[in-house]
Amino acid sequence: SGHWDCARHFADGAVIKSTIAFAWQESTQTLHVQHDDLAPNQYHAVEMWGQSKAAKDYRSTIGDSFNGIRWLTSPGWIGDSLSWTRLDKGKPAERFTYTRKSESQMMVQWFAAKSGGELALGDMLDCTRTPS
């Protein structure tokens, strides 16, 4: 949870900086996420993460400035990583992976399917939790 400042690069080497805020909503048992790229980039997303009681997995809904609404699934934490995957016709179309480095450090990677169907790195962020 909390607020995070992030920076690193896109796959082509271009610099990216973002802020990410996580807030637990007790009444809905969901984690709300606000992801905003800083100028000159223009990605902005609102996410809601929670557990699907029927399917026994985790679900994420993302609404963003480029793609509209998307639904992703996750098996949950595996070691220090949490990955969200969106399928298209049964194949992975994109994946967001959050890797915990410490209580105050994490890495976020976004992968997207290329024309051959393989997932390739789109961007990578190193994030530091900001003091409350």
N, CA, C and O atoms as a GROMACS GRO file, in nm:
protein
  528
    1SER      N    1   0.084  -0.119   0.000
    1SER     CA    2   0.000   0.000   0.000
    1SER      C    3   0.088   0.125   0.000
    1SER      O    4   0.211   0.114   0.004
    2GLY      N    5   0.028   0.239  -0.004
    2GLY     CA    6   0.103   0.363   0.001
    2GLY      C    7   0.128   0.424  -0.135
    2GLY      O    8   0.076   0.380  -0.237
    3HIS      N    9   0.210   0.528  -0.133
    3HIS     CA   10   0.246   0.602  -0.255
    3HIS      C   11   0.388   0.569  -0.295
    3HIS      O   12   0.477   0.555  -0.210
    4TRP      N   13   0.408   0.555  -0.426
    4TRP     CA   14   0.538   0.513  -0.478
    4TRP      C   15   0.580   0.606  -0.591
    4TRP      O   16   0.497   0.645  -0.674
    5ASP      N   17   0.708   0.643  -0.594
    5ASP     CA   18   0.767   0.717  -0.705
    5ASP      C   19   0.849   0.618  -0.786
    5ASP      O   20   0.928   0.542  -0.731
    6CYS      N   21   0.830   0.620  -0.918
    6CYS     CA   22   0.891   0.520  -1.004
    6CYS      C   23   0.963   0.585  -1.121
    6CYS      O   24   0.924   0.692  -1.168
    7ALA      N   25   1.069   0.520  -1.168
    7ALA     CA   26   1.142   0.567  -1.286
    7ALA      C   27   1.224   0.453  -1.344
    7ALA      O   28   1.268   0.364  -1.271
    8ARG      N   29   1.243   0.455  -1.472
    8ARG     CA   30   1.336   0.366  -1.542
    8ARG      C   31   1.323   0.392  -1.691
    8ARG      O   32   1.354   0.501  -1.738
    9HIS      N   33   1.276   0.290  -1.769
    9HIS     CA   34   1.274   0.309  -1.914
    9HIS      C   35   1.176   0.217  -1.985
    9HIS      O   36   1.134   0.114  -1.934
   10PHE      N   37   1.141   0.261  -2.106
   10PHE     CA   38   1.065   0.177  -2.199
   10PHE      C   39   1.163   0.079  -2.263
   10PHE      O   40   1.284   0.093  -2.247
   11ALA      N   41   1.112  -0.020  -2.335
   11ALA     CA   42   1.197  -0.118  -2.403
   11ALA      C   43   1.293  -0.052  -2.501
   11ALA      O   44   1.403  -0.102  -2.524
   12ASP      N   45   1.252   0.062  -2.559
   12ASP     CA   46   1.340   0.131  -2.656
   12ASP      C   47   1.443   0.220  -2.588
   12ASP      O   48   1.521   0.287  -2.657
   13GLY      N   49   1.445   0.223  -2.454
   13GLY     CA   50   1.542   0.302  -2.380
   13GLY      C   51   1.493   0.439  -2.337
   13GLY      O   52   1.559   0.505  -2.256
   14ALA      N   53   1.378   0.484  -2.387
   14ALA     CA   54   1.325   0.615  -2.349
   14ALA      C   55   1.290   0.616  -2.200
   14ALA      O   56   1.240   0.517  -2.146
   15VAL      N   57   1.317   0.727  -2.136
   15VAL     CA   58   1.294   0.742  -1.992
   15VAL      C   59   1.145   0.749  -1.961
   15VAL      O   60   1.067   0.808  -2.036
   16ILE      N   61   1.107   0.688  -1.850
   16ILE     CA   62   0.969   0.694  -1.802
   16ILE      C   63   0.972   0.720  -1.652
   16ILE      O   64   1.055   0.664  -1.580
   17LYS      N   65   0.883   0.806  -1.606
   17LYS     CA   66   0.865   0.833  -1.463
   17LYS      C   67   0.716   0.825  -1.434
   17LYS      O   68   0.633   0.870  -1.512
   18SER      N   69   0.684   0.767  -1.318
   18SER     CA   70   0.543   0.746  -1.281
   18SER      C   71   0.524   0.759  -1.131
   18SER      O   72   0.620   0.755  -1.054
   19THR      N   73   0.400   0.775  -1.092
   19THR     CA   74   0.360   0.760  -0.953
   19THR      C   75   0.254   0.652  -0.947
   19THR      O   76   0.171   0.640  -1.038
   20ILE      N   77   0.257   0.573  -0.840
   20ILE     CA   78   0.157   0.469  -0.820
   20ILE      C   79   0.111   0.479  -0.675
   20ILE      O   80   0.193   0.487  -0.583
   21ALA      N   81  -0.020   0.480  -0.655
   21ALA     CA   82  -0.076   0.484  -0.520
   21ALA      C   83  -0.166   0.362  -0.501
   21ALA      O   84  -0.250   0.331  -0.586
   22PHE      N   85  -0.149   0.293  -0.388
   22PHE     CA   86  -0.228   0.175  -0.353
   22PHE      C   87  -0.306   0.207  -0.226
   22PHE      O   88  -0.249   0.258  -0.130
   23ALA      N   89  -0.436   0.178  -0.226
   23ALA     CA   90  -0.519   0.203  -0.108
   23ALA      C   91  -0.618   0.087  -0.089
   23ALA      O   92  -0.696   0.057  -0.179
   24TRP      N   93  -0.615   0.024   0.028
   24TRP     CA   94  -0.706  -0.085   0.060
   24TRP      C   95  -0.843  -0.030   0.095
   24TRP      O   96  -0.855   0.064   0.175
   25GLN      N   97  -0.946  -0.088   0.036
   25GLN     CA   98  -1.084  -0.050   0.064
   25GLN      C   99  -1.150  -0.162   0.143
   25GLN      O  100  -1.192  -0.263   0.085
   26GLU      N  101  -1.159  -0.145   0.270
   26GLU     CA  102  -1.213  -0.248   0.360
   26GLU      C  103  -1.356  -0.287   0.322
   26GLU      O  104  -1.390  -0.406   0.323
   27SER      N  105  -1.438  -0.189   0.288
   27SER     CA  106  -1.580  -0.217   0.260
   27SER      C  107  -1.602  -0.308   0.140
   27SER      O  108  -1.702  -0.380   0.134
   28THR      N  109  -1.511  -0.305   0.043
   28THR     CA  110  -1.525  -0.390  -0.076
   28THR      C  111  -1.422  -0.501  -0.081
   28THR      O  112  -1.425  -0.586  -0.171
   29GLN      N  113  -1.329  -0.502   0.015
   29GLN     CA  114  -1.221  -0.600   0.018
   29GLN      C  115  -1.140  -0.598  -0.112
   29GLN      O  116  -1.103  -0.702  -0.166
   30THR      N  117  -1.114  -0.477  -0.162
   30THR     CA  118  -1.036  -0.459  -0.285
   30THR      C  119  -0.925  -0.358  -0.263
   30THR      O  120  -0.933  -0.271  -0.178
   31LEU      N  121  -0.821  -0.373  -0.342
   31LEU     CA  122  -0.710  -0.278  -0.343
   31LEU      C  123  -0.730  -0.186  -0.462
   31LEU      O  124  -0.741  -0.232  -0.576
   32HIS      N  125  -0.734  -0.056  -0.438
   32HIS     CA  126  -0.750   0.042  -0.546
   32HIS      C  127  -0.613   0.098  -0.582
   32HIS      O  128  -0.535   0.134  -0.493
   33VAL      N  129  -0.585   0.105  -0.712
   33VAL     CA  130  -0.454   0.146  -0.760
   33VAL      C  131  -0.471   0.261  -0.858
   33VAL      O  132  -0.554   0.254  -0.948
   34GLN      N  133  -0.392   0.365  -0.840
   34GLN     CA  134  -0.389   0.479  -0.932
   34GLN      C  135  -0.248   0.488  -0.987
   34GLN      O  136  -0.153   0.509  -0.912
   35HIS      N  137  -0.232   0.471  -1.120
   35HIS     CA  138  -0.101   0.475  -1.185
   35HIS      C  139  -0.101   0.590  -1.283
   35HIS      O  140  -0.183   0.596  -1.374
   36ASP      N  141  -0.007   0.682  -1.264
   36ASP     CA  142   0.003   0.800  -1.352
   36ASP      C  143   0.146   0.819  -1.400
   36ASP      O  144   0.238   0.836  -1.319
   37ASP      N  145   0.164   0.816  -1.532
   37ASP     CA  146   0.294   0.853  -1.588
   37ASP      C  147   0.308   1.004  -1.582
   37ASP      O  148   0.210   1.078  -1.595
   38LEU      N  149   0.429   1.049  -1.561
   38LEU     CA  150   0.456   1.192  -1.559
   38LEU      C  151   0.489   1.240  -1.700
   38LEU      O  152   0.536   1.162  -1.783
   39ALA      N  153   0.464   1.367  -1.728
   39ALA     CA  154   0.489   1.425  -1.860
   39ALA      C  155   0.636   1.402  -1.897
   39ALA      O  156   0.724   1.410  -1.811
   40PRO      N  157   0.661   1.375  -2.022
   40PRO     CA  158   0.574   1.391  -2.138
   40PRO      C  159   0.485   1.270  -2.167
   40PRO      O  160   0.403   1.275  -2.259
   41ASN      N  161   0.500   1.161  -2.090
   41ASN     CA  162   0.417   1.043  -2.114
   41ASN      C  163   0.275   1.068  -2.064
   41ASN      O  164   0.253   1.154  -1.979
   42GLN      N  165   0.178   0.993  -2.118
   42GLN     CA  166   0.039   1.025  -2.093
   42GLN      C  167  -0.046   0.906  -2.047
   42GLN      O  168  -0.168   0.910  -2.059
   43TYR      N  169   0.018   0.801  -1.995
   43TYR     CA  170  -0.059   0.686  -1.946
   43TYR      C  171  -0.114   0.718  -1.807
   43TYR      O  172  -0.041   0.761  -1.718
   44HIS      N  173  -0.244   0.696  -1.790
   44HIS     CA  174  -0.310   0.713  -1.661
   44HIS      C  175  -0.408   0.597  -1.646
   44HIS      O  176  -0.486   0.569  -1.737
   45ALA      N  177  -0.403   0.530  -1.530
   45ALA     CA  178  -0.489   0.414  -1.509
   45ALA      C  179  -0.545   0.411  -1.368
   45ALA      O  180  -0.481   0.455  -1.272
   46VAL      N  181  -0.666   0.359  -1.359
   46VAL     CA  182  -0.730   0.329  -1.231
   46VAL      C  183  -0.754   0.179  -1.232
   46VAL      O  184  -0.808   0.124  -1.328
   47GLU      N  185  -0.715   0.113  -1.124
   47GLU     CA  186  -0.727  -0.032  -1.116
   47GLU      C  187  -0.798  -0.071  -0.987
   47GLU      O  188  -0.794   0.002  -0.887
   48MET      N  189  -0.862  -0.186  -0.991
   48MET     CA  190  -0.921  -0.244  -0.872
   48MET      C  191  -0.882  -0.391  -0.869
   48MET      O  192  -0.913  -0.467  -0.961
   49TRP      N  193  -0.813  -0.432  -0.762
   49TRP     CA  194  -0.766  -0.568  -0.747
   49TRP      C  195  -0.847  -0.637  -0.636
   49TRP      O  196  -0.874  -0.576  -0.533
   50GLY      N  197  -0.884  -0.762  -0.659
   50GLY     CA  198  -0.955  -0.836  -0.556
   50GLY      C  199  -0.960  -0.984  -0.587
   50GLY      O  200  -0.915  -1.029  -0.692
   51GLN      N  201  -1.014  -1.060  -0.493
   51GLN     CA  202  -1.025  -1.204  -0.510
   51GLN      C  203  -1.162  -1.241  -0.566
   51GLN      O  204  -1.264  -1.191  -0.520
   52SER      N  205  -1.161  -1.330  -0.664
   52SER     CA  206  -1.285  -1.386  -0.716
   52SER      C  207  -1.321  -1.504  -0.627
   52SER      O  208  -1.252  -1.606  -0.627
   53LYS      N  209  -1.429  -1.491  -0.554
   53LYS     CA  210  -1.468  -1.599  -0.463
   53LYS      C  211  -1.512  -1.723  -0.540
   53LYS      O  212  -1.488  -1.835  -0.496
   54ALA      N  213  -1.575  -1.704  -0.655
   54ALA     CA  214  -1.623  -1.818  -0.735
   54ALA      C  215  -1.508  -1.893  -0.801
   54ALA      O  216  -1.502  -2.015  -0.795
   55ALA      N  217  -1.415  -1.820  -0.862
   55ALA     CA  218  -1.306  -1.883  -0.937
   55ALA      C  219  -1.185  -1.914  -0.849
   55ALA      O  220  -1.095  -1.986  -0.892
   56LYS      N  221  -1.182  -1.860  -0.728
   56LYS     CA  222  -1.071  -1.882  -0.634
   56LYS      C  223  -0.938  -1.828  -0.688
   56LYS      O  224  -0.832  -1.880  -0.653
   57ASP      N  225  -0.943  -1.726  -0.772
   57ASP     CA  226  -0.821  -1.661  -0.818
   57ASP      C  227  -0.836  -1.511  -0.791
   57ASP      O  228  -0.930  -1.469  -0.723
   58TYR      N  229  -0.746  -1.434  -0.842
   58TYR     CA  230  -0.751  -1.290  -0.822
   58TYR      C  231  -0.782  -1.222  -0.955
   58TYR      O  232  -0.740  -1.269  -1.060
   59ARG      N  233  -0.856  -1.112  -0.948
   59ARG     CA  234  -0.898  -1.040  -1.067
   59ARG      C  235  -0.859  -0.894  -1.055
   59ARG      O  236  -0.859  -0.836  -0.946
   60SER      N  237  -0.826  -0.835  -1.168
   60SER     CA  238  -0.795  -0.692  -1.174
   60SER      C  239  -0.875  -0.632  -1.288
   60SER      O  240  -0.882  -0.689  -1.397
   61THR      N  241  -0.933  -0.519  -1.261
   61THR     CA  242  -0.998  -0.439  -1.365
   61THR      C  243  -0.915  -0.314  -1.381
   61THR      O  244  -0.888  -0.244  -1.283
   62ILE      N  245  -0.874  -0.284  -1.504
   62ILE     CA  246  -0.796  -0.164  -1.532
   62ILE      C  247  -0.872  -0.078  -1.631
   62ILE      O  248  -0.918  -0.126  -1.735
   63GLY      N  249  -0.887   0.048  -1.598
   63GLY     CA  250  -0.938   0.147  -1.692
   63GLY      C  251  -0.826   0.246  -1.716
   63GLY      O  252  -0.776   0.308  -1.623
   64ASP      N  253  -0.786   0.261  -1.842
   64ASP     CA  254  -0.676   0.353  -1.868
   64ASP      C  255  -0.702   0.442  -1.989
   64ASP      O  256  -0.799   0.423  -2.062
   65SER      N  257  -0.613   0.538  -2.007
   65SER     CA  258  -0.630   0.642  -2.108
   65SER      C  259  -0.604   0.594  -2.251
   65SER      O  260  -0.631   0.669  -2.345
   66PHE      N  261  -0.554   0.474  -2.270
   66PHE     CA  262  -0.527   0.423  -2.404
   66PHE      C  263  -0.618   0.309  -2.446
   66PHE      O  264  -0.660   0.302  -2.561
   67ASN      N  265  -0.649   0.218  -2.353
   67ASN     CA  266  -0.717   0.093  -2.387
   67ASN      C  267  -0.858   0.079  -2.334
   67ASN      O  268  -0.925  -0.020  -2.364
   68GLY      N  269  -0.906   0.175  -2.256
   68GLY     CA  270  -1.037   0.158  -2.196
   68GLY      C  271  -1.030   0.059  -2.082
   68GLY      O  272  -0.935   0.062  -2.004
   69ILE      N  273  -1.129  -0.030  -2.072
   69ILE     CA  274  -1.137  -0.127  -1.962
   69ILE      C  275  -1.079  -0.261  -2.004
   69ILE      O  276  -1.108  -0.312  -2.112
   70ARG      N  277  -0.994  -0.318  -1.916
   70ARG     CA  278  -0.937  -0.451  -1.939
   70ARG      C  279  -0.951  -0.532  -1.811
   70ARG      O  280  -0.954  -0.477  -1.701
   71TRP      N  281  -0.959  -0.665  -1.826
   71TRP     CA  282  -0.969  -0.757  -1.714
   71TRP      C  283  -0.851  -0.851  -1.718
   71TRP      O  284  -0.817  -0.907  -1.822
   72LEU      N  285  -0.788  -0.868  -1.601
   72LEU     CA  286  -0.671  -0.954  -1.590
   72LEU      C  287  -0.690  -1.051  -1.473
   72LEU      O  288  -0.772  -1.026  -1.385
   73THR      N  289  -0.615  -1.160  -1.473
   73THR     CA  290  -0.622  -1.257  -1.365
   73THR      C  291  -0.481  -1.283  -1.310
   73THR      O  292  -0.381  -1.258  -1.377
   74SER      N  293  -0.478  -1.335  -1.187
   74SER     CA  294  -0.352  -1.368  -1.122
   74SER      C  295  -0.372  -1.487  -1.030
   74SER      O  296  -0.477  -1.501  -0.968
   75PRO      N  297  -0.271  -1.574  -1.020
   75PRO     CA  298  -0.279  -1.681  -0.921
   75PRO      C  299  -0.246  -1.631  -0.780
   75PRO      O  300  -0.261  -1.705  -0.683
   76GLY      N  301  -0.202  -1.506  -0.768
   76GLY     CA  302  -0.160  -1.450  -0.640
   76GLY      C  303  -0.009  -1.441  -0.633
   76GLY      O  304   0.060  -1.459  -0.733
   77TRP      N  305   0.041  -1.413  -0.515
   77TRP     CA  306   0.185  -1.398  -0.496
   77TRP      C  307   0.255  -1.532  -0.514
   77TRP      O  308   0.213  -1.633  -0.457
   78ILE      N  309   0.361  -1.531  -0.592
   78ILE     CA  310   0.450  -1.646  -0.606
   78ILE      C  311   0.588  -1.594  -0.568
   78ILE      O  312   0.652  -1.520  -0.644
   79GLY      N  313   0.633  -1.632  -0.451
   79GLY     CA  314   0.757  -1.575  -0.397
   79GLY      C  315   0.736  -1.426  -0.376
   79GLY      O  316   0.642  -1.385  -0.307
   80ASP      N  317   0.822  -1.346  -0.434
   80ASP     CA  318   0.813  -1.200  -0.420
   80ASP      C  319   0.748  -1.133  -0.540
   80ASP      O  320   0.758  -1.011  -0.554
   81SER      N  321   0.682  -1.210  -0.627
   81SER     CA  322   0.623  -1.152  -0.748
   81SER      C  323   0.473  -1.177  -0.756
   81SER      O  324   0.422  -1.284  -0.720
   82LEU      N  325   0.404  -1.076  -0.806
   82LEU     CA  326   0.261  -1.084  -0.836
   82LEU      C  327   0.244  -1.045  -0.982
   82LEU      O  328   0.279  -0.934  -1.021
   83SER      N  329   0.190  -1.135  -1.062
   83SER     CA  330   0.170  -1.109  -1.205
   83SER      C  331   0.023  -1.110  -1.241
   83SER      O  332  -0.052  -1.198  -1.201
   84TRP      N  333  -0.017  -1.009  -1.318
   84TRP     CA  334  -0.152  -0.998  -1.372
   84TRP      C  335  -0.144  -1.022  -1.522
   84TRP      O  336  -0.064  -0.957  -1.590
   85THR      N  337  -0.225  -1.113  -1.575
   85THR     CA  338  -0.221  -1.148  -1.717
   85THR      C  339  -0.357  -1.127  -1.781
   85THR      O  340  -0.460  -1.168  -1.728
   86ARG      N  341  -0.356  -1.062  -1.897
   86ARG     CA  342  -0.477  -1.048  -1.979
   86ARG      C  343  -0.464  -1.144  -2.095
   86ARG      O  344  -0.363  -1.146  -2.165
   87LEU      N  345  -0.568  -1.226  -2.114
   87LEU     CA  346  -0.571  -1.321  -2.224
   87LEU      C  347  -0.651  -1.265  -2.340
   87LEU      O  348  -0.747  -1.190  -2.321
   88ASP      N  349  -0.611  -1.302  -2.461
   88ASP     CA  350  -0.686  -1.271  -2.582
   88ASP      C  351  -0.692  -1.400  -2.663
   88ASP      O  352  -0.589  -1.449  -2.710
   89LYS      N  353  -0.811  -1.454  -2.679
   89LYS     CA  354  -0.832  -1.581  -2.750
   89LYS      C  355  -0.749  -1.693  -2.686
   89LYS      O  356  -0.691  -1.777  -2.754
   90GLY      N  357  -0.745  -1.691  -2.552
   90GLY     CA  358  -0.678  -1.796  -2.477
   90GLY      C  359  -0.528  -1.783  -2.464
   90GLY      O  360  -0.464  -1.868  -2.402
   91LYS      N  361  -0.469  -1.679  -2.523
   91LYS     CA  362  -0.324  -1.660  -2.517
   91LYS      C  363  -0.291  -1.530  -2.444
   91LYS      O  364  -0.366  -1.433  -2.453
   92PRO      N  365  -0.179  -1.527  -2.370
   92PRO     CA  366  -0.141  -1.403  -2.301
   92PRO      C  367  -0.122  -1.288  -2.399
   92PRO      O  368  -0.044  -1.298  -2.494
   93ALA      N  369  -0.194  -1.178  -2.375
   93ALA     CA  370  -0.182  -1.059  -2.459
   93ALA      C  371  -0.096  -0.953  -2.391
   93ALA      O  372  -0.029  -0.874  -2.458
   94GLU      N  373  -0.100  -0.951  -2.257
   94GLU     CA  374  -0.014  -0.861  -2.182
   94GLU      C  375  -0.004  -0.909  -2.038
   94GLU      O  376  -0.088  -0.985  -1.990
   95ARG      N  377   0.102  -0.863  -1.972
   95ARG     CA  378   0.125  -0.902  -1.833
   95ARG      C  379   0.191  -0.786  -1.759
   95ARG      O  380   0.282  -0.721  -1.810
   96PHE      N  381   0.142  -0.763  -1.637
   96PHE     CA  382   0.204  -0.668  -1.546
   96PHE      C  383   0.262  -0.750  -1.431
   96PHE      O  384   0.190  -0.829  -1.370
   97THR      N  385   0.390  -0.735  -1.402
   97THR     CA  386   0.453  -0.808  -1.293
   97THR      C  387   0.509  -0.709  -1.192
   97THR      O  388   0.586  -0.619  -1.225
   98TYR      N  389   0.468  -0.729  -1.066
   98TYR     CA  390   0.513  -0.647  -0.953
   98TYR      C  391   0.607  -0.735  -0.870
   98TYR      O  392   0.566  -0.840  -0.822
   99THR      N  393   0.731  -0.692  -0.853
   99THR     CA  394   0.828  -0.769  -0.777
   99THR      C  395   0.873  -0.689  -0.655
   99THR      O  396   0.926  -0.579  -0.667
  100ARG      N  397   0.850  -0.746  -0.538
  100ARG     CA  398   0.888  -0.684  -0.411
  100ARG      C  399   1.038  -0.702  -0.391
  100ARG      O  400   1.088  -0.814  -0.389
  101LYS      N  401   1.110  -0.591  -0.376
  101LYS     CA  402   1.254  -0.594  -0.350
  101LYS      C  403   1.283  -0.578  -0.201
  101LYS      O  404   1.376  -0.638  -0.148
  102SER      N  405   1.201  -0.497  -0.134
  102SER     CA  406   1.209  -0.474   0.010
  102SER      C  407   1.079  -0.406   0.052
  102SER      O  408   0.989  -0.390  -0.031
  103GLU      N  409   1.067  -0.367   0.177
  103GLU     CA  410   0.946  -0.298   0.222
  103GLU      C  411   0.926  -0.164   0.151
  103GLU      O  412   0.814  -0.115   0.143
  104SER      N  413   1.035  -0.106   0.100
  104SER     CA  414   1.025   0.026   0.039
  104SER      C  415   1.068   0.029  -0.108
  104SER      O  416   1.076   0.136  -0.167
  105GLN      N  417   1.095  -0.086  -0.167
  105GLN     CA  418   1.139  -0.094  -0.307
  105GLN      C  419   1.062  -0.203  -0.382
  105GLN      O  420   1.041  -0.312  -0.330
  106MET      N  421   1.019  -0.171  -0.504
  106MET     CA  422   0.959  -0.273  -0.590
  106MET      C  423   0.992  -0.241  -0.736
  106MET      O  424   1.032  -0.130  -0.770
  107MET      N  425   0.976  -0.341  -0.820
  107MET     CA  426   0.993  -0.324  -0.964
  107MET      C  427   0.862  -0.361  -1.031
  107MET      O  428   0.796  -0.458  -0.992
  108VAL      N  429   0.823  -0.284  -1.132
  108VAL     CA  430   0.703  -0.311  -1.211
  108VAL      C  431   0.747  -0.329  -1.356
  108VAL      O  432   0.819  -0.245  -1.410
  109GLN      N  433   0.704  -0.437  -1.417
  109GLN     CA  434   0.734  -0.462  -1.557
  109GLN      C  435   0.603  -0.484  -1.632
  109GLN      O  436   0.511  -0.548  -1.582
  110TRP      N  437   0.597  -0.428  -1.753
  110TRP     CA  438   0.482  -0.449  -1.840
  110TRP      C  439   0.530  -0.518  -1.966
  110TRP      O  440   0.624  -0.472  -2.031
  111PHE      N  441   0.465  -0.628  -2.000
  111PHE     CA  442   0.496  -0.706  -2.119
  111PHE      C  443   0.374  -0.706  -2.210
  111PHE      O  444   0.261  -0.713  -2.161
  112ALA      N  445   0.396  -0.700  -2.340
  112ALA     CA  446   0.287  -0.704  -2.438
  112ALA      C  447   0.322  -0.805  -2.546
  112ALA      O  448   0.439  -0.826  -2.578
  113ALA      N  449   0.219  -0.869  -2.601
  113ALA     CA  450   0.239  -0.968  -2.707
  113ALA      C  451   0.285  -0.901  -2.835
  113ALA      O  452   0.228  -0.800  -2.877
  114LYS      N  453   0.386  -0.957  -2.896
  114LYS     CA  454   0.432  -0.913  -3.028
  114LYS      C  455   0.356  -0.990  -3.134
  114LYS      O  456   0.274  -1.077  -3.102
  115SER      N  457   0.380  -0.960  -3.260
  115SER     CA  458   0.306  -1.024  -3.369
  115SER      C  459   0.318  -1.176  -3.368
  115SER      O  460   0.226  -1.244  -3.412
  116GLY      N  461   0.429  -1.232  -3.318
  116GLY     CA  462   0.446  -1.377  -3.311
  116GLY      C  463   0.379  -1.440  -3.191
  116GLY      O  464   0.381  -1.562  -3.176
  117GLY      N  465   0.319  -1.358  -3.105
  117GLY     CA  466   0.249  -1.409  -2.988
  117GLY      C  467   0.331  -1.412  -2.861
  117GLY      O  468   0.275  -1.430  -2.752
  118GLU      N  469   0.462  -1.396  -2.871
  118GLU     CA  470   0.548  -1.395  -2.751
  118GLU      C  471   0.533  -1.264  -2.676
  118GLU      O  472   0.518  -1.158  -2.738
  119LEU      N  473   0.538  -1.270  -2.544
  119LEU     CA  474   0.536  -1.148  -2.464
  119LEU      C  475   0.675  -1.086  -2.464
  119LEU      O  476   0.775  -1.155  -2.445
  120ALA      N  477   0.680  -0.955  -2.486
  120ALA     CA  478   0.806  -0.882  -2.487
  120ALA      C  479   0.794  -0.763  -2.391
  120ALA      O  480   0.687  -0.706  -2.375
  121LEU      N  481   0.905  -0.727  -2.331
  121LEU     CA  482   0.907  -0.615  -2.237
  121LEU      C  483   0.865  -0.486  -2.306
  121LEU      O  484   0.919  -0.450  -2.411
  122GLY      N  485   0.768  -0.415  -2.246
  122GLY     CA  486   0.724  -0.285  -2.296
  122GLY      C  487   0.785  -0.172  -2.217
  122GLY      O  488   0.833  -0.073  -2.273
  123ASP      N  489   0.784  -0.188  -2.083
  123ASP     CA  490   0.853  -0.092  -1.998
  123ASP      C  491   0.883  -0.154  -1.863
  123ASP      O  492   0.829  -0.259  -1.827
  124MET      N  493   0.970  -0.086  -1.788
  124MET     CA  494   1.015  -0.133  -1.659
  124MET      C  495   1.031  -0.013  -1.567
  124MET      O  496   1.084   0.091  -1.607
  125LEU      N  497   0.984  -0.028  -1.443
  125LEU     CA  498   0.994   0.080  -1.345
  125LEU      C  499   1.057   0.027  -1.216
  125LEU      O  500   1.023  -0.082  -1.171
  126ASP      N  501   1.148   0.105  -1.158
  126ASP     CA  502   1.197   0.082  -1.023
  126ASP      C  503   1.125   0.182  -0.936
  126ASP      O  504   1.126   0.302  -0.964
  127CYS      N  505   1.061   0.134  -0.829
  127CYS     CA  506   0.976   0.220  -0.747
  127CYS      C  507   1.022   0.223  -0.602
  127CYS      O  508   1.069   0.123  -0.547
  128THR      N  509   1.009   0.341  -0.542
  128THR     CA  510   1.044   0.363  -0.402
  128THR      C  511   0.922   0.419  -0.330
  128THR      O  512   0.860   0.514  -0.377
  129ARG      N  513   0.888   0.359  -0.217
  129ARG     CA  514   0.775   0.407  -0.137
  129ARG      C  515   0.810   0.545  -0.081
  129ARG      O  516   0.918   0.566  -0.027
  130THR      N  517   0.716   0.638  -0.094
  130THR     CA  518   0.735   0.772  -0.040
  130THR      C  519   0.684   0.774   0.104
  130THR      O  520   0.588   0.704   0.137
  131PRO      N  521   0.746   0.853   0.190
  131PRO     CA  522   0.699   0.860   0.330
  131PRO      C  523   0.555   0.908   0.338
  131PRO      O  524   0.512   0.992   0.258
  132SER      N  525   0.481   0.855   0.434
  132SER     CA  526   0.339   0.893   0.451
  132SER      C  527   0.326   1.034   0.502
  132SER      O  528   0.215   1.082   0.522
   0.00000   0.00000   0.00000
